Amino acid sequence: MLKDITIGQYYNADSVIHRLDPRVKLFGTLVYVVTLFLHKSPVNYTMSLLFLVCLIGLSTVPISYIIKGLKAIAVILVFSVAINTIFITEGQVVIHVGFLHITDEGLKTAFYLGTRLIMLVLGTSLLTFTTTPNQLTDGLEKSLGFLNKIKIPVHEMAMVMSIALRFIPILTEELDKIMKAQTARGIDFESGGLIKRMKSMVPIVVPLFIAACRRANDLAMAMESRCYHGGEGRTKLKPLCYQGRDLAAYVILIAFTIFMVYLSFFSPWR
């Protein structure tokens, strides 16, 4: 199960998407998320799916590796789809089981919601798969640099995000070690009811929390010993600079945005 957690991890490869400026990828992710919530018809979903498939193909990240990330949101996905299926009562009843009245409108909404959630996770995960935490930090800091004029600590916010992303695989590895150690001591995490399984999580949560605090303290001490005092006056080892491919990517993203807005509001298929 822990091996299936790929959220926040970087997939090392040499592709067109990997070589793009992180600011382009941040802008592209924002555009994709915004256009995803403009959807009103199957045509829009189909075009967004095709666009996502093209990006995944260009990134050379294996589709099986990307889909693994969906396992982490499986419970949320099932719960959201079930809630919309059960509680949306508009439309014609297609399934009647006891007190449940499932309508065609409820099934349609649940399908669209599930599809949108899946594409949202896959699209945003592609950002972290193709961008290192350092690149994400630099890109976010550079993109939001104008907020420094109103005294918003952009560098510190970007650093917090970078550290959080770095801690995901570290804590996942720590959790795996703790589970193996507790299993060797005779704790069973698989059998029993819900209450018993929740109780068996206590020997895991407590040492994991302690390990996270210890690592955070070590990191703080390391940053302090290196005289880290924020981003003021600091220079970059690899300063960001736009290339021709980045400008071409901006043109493609703007064209995609215009096309999706047209499909959502002006097209006869909306």
NORHUGI-V623653 format. One record per residue. RES is the residue in one small letter. PHI is phi in degrees with one decimal (NA if undefined). NEAR is the number of other C-alpha atoms within 8 Angstrom. D_FIRST is the distance of its C-alpha to the first C-alpha in Angstrom with 1 decimal. Layout:
RES_PHI_NEAR_D_FIRST ; RES_PHI_NEAR_D_FIRST
This chain:
m_NA_4_0.0 ; l_-66.2_6_3.8 ; k_-69.2_5_5.4 ; d_-85.8_9_5.3 ; i_-83.1_11_7.3 ; t_-115.0_10_10.7 ; i_-64.4_8_13.0 ; g_82.0_11_16.0 ; q_-92.4_10_15.5 ; y_-102.0_9_18.5 ; y_-103.3_7_18.7 ; n_-74.9_6_21.8 ; a_-158.3_9_24.3 ; d_-118.0_6_27.9 ; s_-130.1_9_28.4 ; v_-62.1_8_30.8 ; i_-67.8_9_28.3 ; h_-62.6_10_27.2 ; r_-83.3_7_31.0 ; l_-68.6_10_31.8 ; d_-63.4_12_32.9 ; p_-59.8_12_30.2 ; r_-65.3_10_32.7 ; v_-66.1_11_32.8 ; k_-70.0_10_29.1 ; l_-65.8_11_29.1 ; f_-65.2_8_32.1 ; g_-64.3_9_30.4 ; t_-63.8_11_27.3 ; l_-62.5_8_29.7 ; v_-62.4_10_31.8 ; y_-64.2_9_29.0 ; v_-65.1_10_27.7 ; v_-64.0_8_31.4 ; t_-67.3_11_32.3 ; l_-64.2_11_29.2 ; f_-90.4_7_30.7 ; l_-92.4_9_34.1 ; h_-62.6_9_33.0 ; k_-134.8_7_35.4 ; s_-151.1_9_35.3 ; p_-60.1_6_33.3 ; v_-62.3_9_35.1 ; n_-62.9_13_33.6 ; y_-63.8_11_30.1 ; t_-64.2_8_30.9 ; m_-67.0_8_32.3 ; s_-65.3_9_29.4 ; l_-66.2_9_27.0 ; l_-63.5_8_29.3 ; f_-62.4_8_29.6 ; l_-66.4_10_25.8 ; v_-62.7_8_25.6 ; c_-63.0_8_28.4 ; l_-64.9_9_26.8 ; i_-63.1_11_23.5 ; g_-63.0_8_25.9 ; l_-70.3_9_27.9 ; s_-76.2_12_24.9 ; t_62.5_8_23.9 ; v_-78.1_11_20.2 ; p_-57.3_6_18.5 ; i_-61.5_7_17.8 ; s_-64.8_6_14.6 ; y_-69.3_9_13.4 ; i_-70.3_13_14.7 ; i_-67.1_9_13.4 ; k_-55.8_11_9.7 ; g_-64.8_15_10.9 ; l_-71.2_11_11.9 ; k_-64.2_9_8.6 ; a_-70.8_9_9.1 ; i_-112.8_8_12.5 ; a_-59.0_8_12.3 ; v_-64.5_7_13.8 ; i_-62.9_7_16.4 ; l_-64.1_10_17.3 ; v_-63.4_8_17.8 ; f_-62.7_8_19.7 ; s_-63.8_11_21.9 ; v_-64.9_12_22.8 ; a_-65.0_9_23.6 ; i_-61.2_8_25.8 ; n_-68.4_12_27.7 ; t_-66.5_13_28.2 ; i_-82.7_11_29.6 ; f_-96.3_7_31.7 ; i_-89.3_10_33.3 ; t_-106.4_11_36.5 ; e_-70.9_7_38.5 ; g_97.1_8_39.5 ; q_-87.9_7_40.1 ; v_-72.7_10_38.3 ; v_-111.3_8_36.5 ; i_-134.3_8_34.6 ; h_-128.9_9_36.1 ; v_-128.5_6_34.3 ; g_62.1_4_36.0 ; f_-88.0_5_36.0 ; l_-86.5_8_33.6 ; h_-125.1_11_35.3 ; i_-95.3_14_33.1 ; t_-105.3_15_35.1 ; d_-66.6_10_35.0 ; e_-68.6_11_34.9 ; g_-66.2_16_31.9 ; l_-64.9_11_30.0 ; k_-64.4_8_31.2 ; t_-64.1_10_30.1 ; a_-63.9_13_26.6 ; f_-64.5_9_26.2 ; y_-64.3_8_27.5 ; l_-64.6_10_25.3 ; g_-62.5_11_22.1 ; t_-63.5_8_23.2 ; r_-64.1_11_24.3 ; l_-66.2_9_21.0 ; i_-63.9_9_19.0 ; m_-66.2_10_21.7 ; l_-64.7_10_21.8 ; v_-66.5_10_18.1 ; l_-64.5_12_18.5 ; g_-67.3_12_21.9 ; t_-73.0_9_21.2 ; s_-65.7_12_18.1 ; l_-61.9_10_20.5 ; l_-63.8_11_22.5 ; t_-75.6_13_20.1 ; f_-66.3_13_19.1 ; t_-109.5_13_22.8 ; t_-136.1_11_24.1 ; t_-72.7_9_23.8 ; p_-56.4_11_23.8 ; n_-65.1_7_27.4 ; q_-66.1_9_28.5 ; l_-62.3_12_26.9 ; t_-62.0_12_28.8 ; d_-64.1_11_32.0 ; g_-65.5_13_31.8 ; l_-66.2_12_31.2 ; e_-64.8_11_34.0 ; k_-70.3_8_36.4 ; s_-68.1_8_35.8 ; l_-103.0_9_36.4 ; g_-59.7_8_39.1 ; f_-64.5_6_41.7 ; l_-72.5_10_40.3 ; n_-63.5_10_41.6 ; k_-68.0_6_45.0 ; i_-109.3_5_44.3 ; k_65.4_6_42.9 ; i_-92.8_7_39.2 ; p_-74.7_8_37.2 ; v_-64.8_11_35.3 ; h_-60.5_9_34.5 ; e_-64.5_9_33.0 ; m_-63.7_8_30.9 ; a_-65.9_13_29.6 ; m_-65.0_9_29.0 ; v_-61.0_8_26.9 ; m_-63.5_9_24.7 ; s_-63.4_12_24.4 ; i_-64.6_9_23.5 ; a_-62.1_8_20.8 ; l_-66.0_11_19.2 ; r_-68.1_10_19.5 ; f_-76.1_8_17.9 ; i_-59.6_11_14.6 ; p_-66.1_10_13.4 ; i_-65.6_8_15.5 ; l_-70.4_10_14.1 ; t_-63.7_10_10.4 ; e_-64.4_8_11.8 ; e_-64.4_10_13.8 ; l_-63.6_10_11.2 ; d_-63.4_9_9.5 ; k_-64.9_8_13.1 ; i_-65.3_11_14.0 ; m_-63.8_9_11.4 ; k_-65.5_8_12.7 ; a_-66.0_8_16.2 ; q_-71.2_11_16.1 ; t_-64.2_10_14.8 ; a_-64.9_7_17.7 ; r_-90.4_6_20.0 ; g_100.6_6_19.3 ; i_-81.4_8_17.1 ; d_-104.2_7_15.3 ; f_-96.0_8_12.3 ; e_-102.0_5_12.1 ; s_-90.9_6_15.8 ; g_95.2_7_18.4 ; g_-80.3_6_19.1 ; l_-64.2_6_18.0 ; i_-63.0_7_20.4 ; k_-65.3_8_19.3 ; r_-67.2_12_15.6 ; m_-65.6_8_16.8 ; k_-66.1_7_19.1 ; s_-69.7_11_16.6 ; m_-78.9_9_14.9 ; v_-59.6_8_18.3 ; p_-65.3_8_18.1 ; i_-97.8_12_15.0 ; v_-64.1_8_16.4 ; v_-62.8_8_19.8 ; p_-65.1_9_19.2 ; l_-66.7_12_16.8 ; f_-62.5_8_19.6 ; i_-65.3_8_22.1 ; a_-64.2_9_20.3 ; a_-64.4_9_20.1 ; c_-64.8_8_23.8 ; r_-65.0_8_24.8 ; r_-65.5_8_23.3 ; a_-64.3_8_25.0 ; n_-65.5_8_28.2 ; d_-63.2_8_28.2 ; l_-65.2_8_27.7 ; a_-62.4_8_30.6 ; m_-66.6_8_32.8 ; a_-65.2_8_32.1 ; m_-66.6_9_33.1 ; e_-69.1_9_36.1 ; s_-67.8_7_37.3 ; r_-94.7_6_37.3 ; c_60.9_6_39.4 ; y_-78.7_7_37.0 ; h_-135.0_6_38.8 ; g_95.0_6_37.3 ; g_-92.7_7_38.1 ; e_-67.2_5_41.9 ; g_81.7_4_43.7 ; r_-85.2_5_40.7 ; t_-111.6_4_40.7 ; k_-106.7_5_38.0 ; l_-67.5_4_37.4 ; k_-126.7_4_36.5 ; p_-64.7_5_38.2 ; l_-73.6_7_37.0 ; c_-147.6_5_39.5 ; y_-69.4_7_39.5 ; q_-113.4_7_40.0 ; g_-61.0_6_41.3 ; r_-65.6_7_37.9 ; d_-69.0_11_37.0 ; l_-65.3_9_40.1 ; a_-64.2_8_39.5 ; a_-65.4_9_36.0 ; y_-60.4_9_37.6 ; v_-62.1_8_40.1 ; i_-63.9_8_37.4 ; l_-66.1_10_35.4 ; i_-66.2_8_38.7 ; a_-63.1_8_39.7 ; f_-63.0_8_36.4 ; t_-63.2_10_36.8 ; i_-61.4_8_40.4 ; f_-64.1_8_39.5 ; m_-69.9_11_36.8 ; v_-65.1_11_39.3 ; y_-63.3_9_41.9 ; l_-63.9_13_39.6 ; s_-79.7_13_38.7 ; f_-122.0_7_42.3 ; f_-123.2_8_44.9 ; s_-74.9_8_43.8 ; p_-68.4_5_45.2 ; w_-93.9_6_41.6 ; r_-71.5_11_40.2
